Amino acid sequence: MLAAEVDGFLAQLALEKGVSSNTLDAYAHDIRCFIDFLDAALQKDAAISQVTHLEIRAYLASLQKARYSRRTIARRLACVRSFFAYLCRRGICATNPARGVSAPKLGRMLPRFLHERDMESFIQCPPADTPLGLRDRAILETLYAAGLRVGELVGLDIGDADLERGFVRAFGKGAKERVVPLGDRAVDALKEYIERGRPALAGTRPAPGALFLNYRGGRLSARAVQTMVDRYIRQVSIDKKISPHAIRHSFATHLLDHGADLRAVQELLGHVSISTTQIYTHVTREKLKLVYDRAHPRA
């Protein structure tokens, strides 16, 4: 019975909220961890409707004891709260026991990003004389030029890139569409890849319409992009743990460093709320403080 409700909850997230497959996998993992805890803490035949705020708090305490981060605990609580809200709408639970349980306070984390010189070296890593090198160069240029999420990048089809006008159409969270400009270098890299790299990767059975292909001709995965980023980061000896999302952070940070308007950056990133974008202003303030400390005679 409960397995069916979990499946229904996940199906609702996919259909009504349009969450990405990665987010859906995270929800599935988090809710099943909670159910495993209930199975151990309660009788096996105990109904989900019998769960109270005490069990929710005990679950959070178990996560804290296992030394999960505050951010992970808060995410798991949010997942449990959403699940019980779904059960309430279905009439399975009368109230949401997680509603009154407080999440741990989170410190504001500044995003990781690459400085401009490091980014330039990083993008130059892929070789320009192999199909995979052409593909990787086009990927890095596109991520940096358009500030895309990796899920948006691997979801691109050839028709989404308008190289004549220098734009790319991306589908972000909730399947929201936005059109983002591409710089000349990204356009050139994409043209080289489409003309010389992609045909060599496509083979006889390419993924229909997919812009970025793997070596078997299928659509490239987000994990493959992460592996590729890790490889080139090691090549340039940058002593940071960099994810593809850090390239998006670099995109926003560098735009603001060069005077871009915060509202414009919000639109380019596809953020619903400007408060999400404002975290990058803290990064630029840190940079200004560093410049001040180095340059002012009385700093």
N, C-alpha and C positions, 0 to 999 in steps of 0.2 A: 504493500500500500504506500509506504513512505517513498519507496523508489519511484513509483509512478508520480508522486507529487514533486519530487526533485526534478524528474524529467519535464513535467509540466512547467515548473518554475523556470528552467533553463530555456524551454521552448518559447515562453513568453518574453524572456529577455532578448532572445534572438529576433523574434518577429515584431514585437511592439517597440522595443528600445533600440533595435538595430546595433547591438554591441558587436564588436569584432570577435573573430574566432578565438584570438588569444585571451581576450577578456572573459569570454564564455568558458574557456578551459579553466581560468583562474577561479571563477565563481563555482564551477563544478567541483574543483579540488577543495575549496574552502568549505563548502556546505557539507561535503562528504567527511571532511575532518571533524566537523561539528557533530555529525551523526555518529561517527565512530566513538567520539567522547561520550555521547548520550548512551550508546549501547553498553559502554563500560561503567558509566555512573548510575544508570537506571536499570530496571529489569528489562529484559529483552522484549517483553510484550507490552511495555509501557507505551501509552499513546502519546503522540507528539503534542496533543492538546493539554497534557498534564505538565508540560514544561513550564517552569516559572522563571522569574528573574534570578532566582537563587542558582539555578543550573547554568544560566548564562554567565553569571559572575564567576561561578566555579570553573567554567570553561576558559574564561579570560585569565583566571588565576593560574590555570594549568599551562597556558601559553607563556605567561610571564615566568613561571618557574622553569620552563624549558628554554628560557632566554631568547624568545622571539623578540624582534624589535617592536617598538611602540607603533611604528607605521604598519607592520604586518598585523598586529593585534587589532588596530583600528579598522583595517581593511576587512578582517575576518568578522568583526562585530557588525560592520555595515552590511556584509553579505548575509549574516544571520538575521539581521533586522529586516532586510528586504525579503528574505524567505518567509518569515513569519507574517509580514504584510500580505504576501501572496496567499498564505494559508488563511488569513482572516477574510480576504476577499472571496475565497472559495467556501467560506463557512465552516472550515475545519477547526479553526481556533476562534475563540470569542474575543480575545485580546492579544496584543503583541507583547510578549514578555520581555523583548529586547528593547522596547521603546524607551524605558526609563533608565537603562543601563548606560553609564557614561563611558565614552571612549577615552583612552589615555591622551594627554596633551602632547601635541607634536611640535617639536622645534621646526622652524622654517629652514628647509634645506636649500642651499644655493645650488643651482644646476651646474654640472660639470661641463666645461667647454674647452675648446682648443684656442690658443692665441693665433693670431692671423698668420704669423710666420710658420708655426707648426702645421696649421691647416694647409698652407701652400705646399709644404714638403710632403704631407700626407697624401694629398690629391695627386701629386706627381709620381707616387710609387708604382701604380700599375703600368706594366709594359705596354707600349703602343704597337707592338708587332705580333700580338697573338689575339685570337678572338676573345678569350677570357679577359685579357688585359684591357682590350677596348671596352668590353662590357663593364669591367670594374671601374675604369676611369669615368665612364658615362654615369654609373651609379653614384660615385662620390661627388661628381660635379652636380648632378641633379639633386642629391640630398642637400648639398650646401647652397645651391642656387635658389632652391624653392622651399627649403625648410620643411621637407616632407617627413611625416612619420614613416617608419620602415614598412608598416602595413599598407600605407598609401602607395609607397614606391612599388612594392612587389605586386600590387593590384593594378598597376597601370597597363593599359593596352596601347598598341601603337597609335590608335586613333586619338588617344588622350594627349599626345604631344603635338602641338602645332608649332613646328620648327620654323615655318616661314614668318610667323608673327612673334615667335619667341614666348610661347605660353605653354603651360601644362595644366590639364584638368585632373584634379585629385578628388577622391571620395573619402572623407574623413570619418570621425566618430558619428554614429547614427546615420551613416550613408549620406552625410551632408556634402554637397558638391561645392568646390571652390576652384577658381582659376587663378593660377599664380604665375608671374612672369619668370622667365629664365634668362640668365645672362648669356653673353656671346660665347663664353667658354663652355658653358653647359650645352648650348645649342650645337656648337662644333663637335663636342665629344659625343653627343647623341647621334649626329649625322654620321660620324665615322663608325660608330657601333652599328647603326642600322644598315649602313652600306656595306661594311666589311666584316663586322664581328657577328651580328645576329644570323646572317645566312649560313655561316659556317657552323653555328651552334644548332640551328633549326633542324638540320638533317631532313629526313623524309617524313617525320611525324611531329612537327612542332606544335606547341600549345597554341590553340586558336586565339589569335589576337594579342597574346601576351607580349609586352615590350621586352622585359628582361627574362632571358632563358637560362636554364642551367645547362651543363655540358651534355645532357641527354635530350635537350630540346623542349623540356617541360618548363612550366612557370617556376621562376626562382622563388625560394621560400625565405621567410624572415630569418630563420636560423642560419641559412647559408650566407645571408648578408652579414650577420654578426660574426661568423667565422672569417669571412673575408676582411672585415674591419679589423679584427684581432690580428690577422696576419700582417697587414700593412702597418698597423701601429707598432708592432715589434720591429719591422724593417726600419722605421725612422727613429727607433729607440726613444719614444715618448713615454716617460715614466708615469703613465696614468692608465686607469681602467676606463677605456672609452667604449661606449656603446654607439650604435647607429643614431640613437636619440640624442647623443651628445653633439652630433653634427647639427641637428636641429637647434639645440641650445646655442651653438656657435653662430649659426645663421642669425638668430635673434639678437644675440649680444653684440655682434659686429655691426649690425644695422643701427642699433641704438648708439653704439660708440661713435658712429659717423653721422649722427644727428637725425636719424629717422624718427618720425612721429610715433608715439606709443600706440595710437589707434590704428595706424597703418600696419604696424607690426602685428597687432592683434588680428587684423583681417588676414594678413598673409599666413599666419600660423593656424587660422581657423578656430581660435579660441572663442567660446560663447561669451565669457565674462572677461572684462579687462583686468580684473583682479588676478587672473591666472597669468596674464602677460606681465603684470607689474613686478613679478619676482626678478625679472631681468634688469629692472632699474637698480636693484640692490647690487647686482653684479657690476654694473657700470659705475656706481658710487664707490665700490671697493677699488676699482681701477683708478678713479679720480683721486681717491685718498692716497693711493700708492704713488701716483705721479706727483701729488702735492708734497708728500713726505720726502721724495727724492730731490725735488726741484727748489722748494722754498728754503731760504737760508736760515729761517728760524723754526722750521718744522721739527 
